[in-house]
């Protein structure tokens, strides 16, 4: 049995396609892989600090809430 004849451009095209799939898989795994997400703050004070740092609450609200946590 002989192999089927293939056009001369098919092997290079398959190699390029394979490399592109590997590159896409690498990017997806790097962005969504294990350990890529930052750990969430665990205490109420850390949550409050994070909200203030992101600008979700203003300084007065931050201080009032912080004082309630003491």
Backbone torsions as a table, in degrees:
resi	resn	phi	psi	omega
1	UNK	NA	135.2	178.0
2	UNK	-103.1	163.7	178.5
3	UNK	-83.0	156.0	179.8
4	UNK	-73.5	140.9	177.5
5	UNK	-69.7	140.0	-179.3
6	UNK	-124.3	144.8	176.8
7	UNK	-61.1	151.4	-176.2
8	UNK	-64.4	-22.8	-178.1
9	UNK	-87.0	-10.7	-172.5
10	UNK	-69.5	-44.7	-179.0
11	UNK	-62.5	-49.0	177.2
12	UNK	-60.7	-36.6	179.1
13	UNK	-65.2	-40.3	178.3
14	UNK	-66.2	-37.4	178.1
15	UNK	-65.5	-45.4	179.0
16	UNK	-62.8	-42.3	178.4
17	UNK	-62.1	-43.3	178.4
18	UNK	-62.5	-43.7	178.6
19	UNK	-64.9	-37.8	178.0
20	UNK	-64.5	-41.0	178.3
21	UNK	-64.7	-39.2	177.3
22	UNK	-64.4	-41.9	179.7
23	UNK	-63.8	-43.9	179.6
24	UNK	-63.7	-43.8	179.0
25	UNK	-62.2	-39.5	178.8
26	UNK	-63.8	-44.2	179.5
27	UNK	-64.5	-44.0	-179.4
28	UNK	-62.7	-44.8	179.9
29	UNK	-67.6	-35.3	179.0
30	UNK	-67.3	-36.9	-179.3
31	UNK	-79.4	-32.9	-173.5
32	UNK	-118.9	12.7	-177.8
33	UNK	-73.9	176.4	179.7
34	UNK	-66.7	141.9	175.7
35	UNK	81.3	0.7	-178.5
36	UNK	-81.4	-23.2	-179.5
37	UNK	-82.6	139.4	177.7
38	UNK	-70.0	142.4	178.4
39	UNK	-65.9	143.1	-178.9
40	UNK	-77.9	143.5	176.2
41	UNK	-60.3	144.5	-173.3
42	UNK	-103.8	-26.0	-178.1
43	UNK	-99.8	161.6	178.6
44	UNK	-62.0	-37.4	179.8
45	UNK	-66.0	-41.2	178.2
46	UNK	-64.8	-38.8	176.7
47	UNK	-64.0	-42.7	178.9
48	UNK	-63.6	-44.7	178.1
49	UNK	-59.6	-41.7	-179.2
50	UNK	-66.0	-41.0	178.9
51	UNK	-64.1	-40.3	178.4
52	UNK	-66.5	-41.7	-179.9
53	UNK	-63.9	-34.6	179.0
54	UNK	-80.5	-7.6	179.5
55	UNK	83.5	16.5	-179.6
56	UNK	-74.3	-28.0	178.1
57	UNK	-130.0	152.7	-179.6
58	UNK	-86.8	176.3	-174.5
59	UNK	-63.6	-40.9	-180.0
60	UNK	-62.7	-45.4	178.2
61	UNK	-63.3	-41.4	178.6
62	UNK	-59.1	-49.8	-177.9
63	UNK	-64.1	-41.1	179.4
64	UNK	-62.2	-45.9	-179.7
65	UNK	-68.1	-38.7	179.1
66	UNK	-62.4	-42.2	179.7
67	UNK	-64.9	-32.0	176.9
68	UNK	-68.4	-27.6	-178.4
69	UNK	-78.5	-16.8	-176.8
70	UNK	-74.1	NA	NA
